[in-house]
Amino acid sequence: MLLGLPPLAGADSGIGFNIRFFDRRVYHIDEGPIFVQATITNNNPTPFRFRLANERAFSVDFDVRTAANRPVQAAANLVRLRSQSRQVFFREISLAAGESFSFIEDLRDFVTFTHTGTFVVQARLYPELIQTIAHPEAAWHSSPVGATGITPGSLLSAAGRPLLSNRLSLNIRPPLLIGPDGIPLELDVAAHAVLVRERLPPDEVVSFVITARQRGQWERFFLYLDLEAMLRRDGYRNRQWLVESEEGRQQMLARYRLDLQNAVVDEALSLIPLHYVIERTVFTATEGTVVTTQYFREGNFIQRKRYEWYLERRDDIWYIVGFSVFLLGAVDRIPD
């Protein structure tokens, strides 16, 4: 916890201090940085000067709290950094009236998330740096060459009150689960739970996938698709797959998945049917074929197509590994 003078809100000081997520996305507890952009704006008619440490941990601190208002544990590296006896190098920045200065920090460099949930993030900017001292009554000593001596102990602000930022709401999700195709499994948005493959028969697997496409539920749509098998149906992509490294193959799968969503490849798979009927299901212990008739809107007509879905069974789970499409012609209406 930081001691010293109470925070000075930007609005009260005429100095604006604002934070936002730099590349807001879905954040998981064990994956990826959480970049926060901090911006200091001088709303005063006179210049505003402050020191910015090369090690930003001595200029800014993040107060992250749970929904129950409990502080999140500080990152171990941050504690070690601030407890070392070392010189802190900084540069002095001057903002004229109306000017702004921004920098980006990874929130994970400041706190450690040990559980999922919703958190509130607030930042403090220390214009005269943060000092680590052994006793609260100890003095701050600044070097004329732009470095300051730091001694181990508790945290204390240097001369000058910290600026207090706005608050951000941060949602941390559970760890990503990796599917057999190497693609992370998604959360079921409707159920707010991790999707789990069930032991469905082949016709129900096909029905599950088609219904998910009708509803725009991409995380469910991909659940029973063997993306590797479908990608390698194409001769060119298969040759490329064979010469790729493991990392390259994972990138190919990710691109293929994205291209399916954007209807760049296998457009017939991405089309949204108005209606479908399962006509026939044939399967053995390891392989299966499901035939469906699907109806699509094309201009003023309703186009009827026959889909043959090819499935394979692995570990009691049926996966779609390919499909074929046959044009049956236009109809006036969808059957009842």
Secondary structure, DSSP 4 states (H G I P E B T S, - for coil): --BSSPPEEHHHHTEEEEEEETT---EETTBS--EEEEEEEE-SSS-EEEEEESSGGGTEEEEEEETTSPBPPBPHHHHHHHHS--EEEEEEEEE-TT-EEEEEEEGGGTB---S-EEEEEEEEE-TT-EEEESSTTPPP-B-TTSEEE--SSEEEE-SSPPEEEEEEEEEEEPPPEE-TTSPEEPEETTTTEE-------HHHHHHHHHHHHHTT-HHHHTTTB-HHHHHTTSHHHHHHHHHS-HHHHHHHHHHHHHHHHTTSS-HHHH---SEEEEEEEEE-SSEEEEEEEEEEEETTEEEEEEEEEEEEEETTEEEEEEEEEEEEEEESS---
